[in-house]
Amino acid sequence: MLLARFQHELIEAGCDEAGRGCLAGPVFAAAVILPHDFEHPLLNDSKQITEELRYALRTEIEQKAIAYAVASCDNLEIDEINILNASFLAMHRAVEKLHMQPQLLLIDGNRFNKHHTIPHQCIIGGDGKYLSIAAASILAKTYRDDYMREIAALHPEYEWHSNKGYPTIKHRRTVLSIGYTPYHRRTFKVTSLITAQPETEVL
């Protein structure tokens, strides 16, 4: 079971993103404030569980969370400010959408652009350590997957319904043979079957 709290004095919001390594589509982020007594033996990093369980957990998180919010940065913003800054901006947007302001942000990873009023704690592998970050990872992942399925019909040859915009071999070959769509990140160059952003994530 993951840990419920990083500390016990401040209101914590777990924050995580999904889609950093994709060739197409936005990066999504979520912020989640869970009750102090929240428990779930199956809640874990979204990459470590099945799609079916991710969606079942999303329903439970949304029902039981004190507050949650999901936000994104689109591919044009990613190209303008780079994927790292876009990931941080999406997290900031999610935090700003919360109906309750947290007093501490738990950030999955080792870097973050400081929020203007709320302190943060970076935690490497945090989505596999703390329930609130794991919950944020599940919301970010499932909301992004839903979005990619919606736009997949516009460009079916890229198979976003299954690869969700990640650089699978078929996706890269299609980009090389057909070119970019309006949803592709132009700064993520594909000059061969190896991309500039080699990142694996569960599809």
Disulfide bonds with the S-S distance in Angstrom:
none
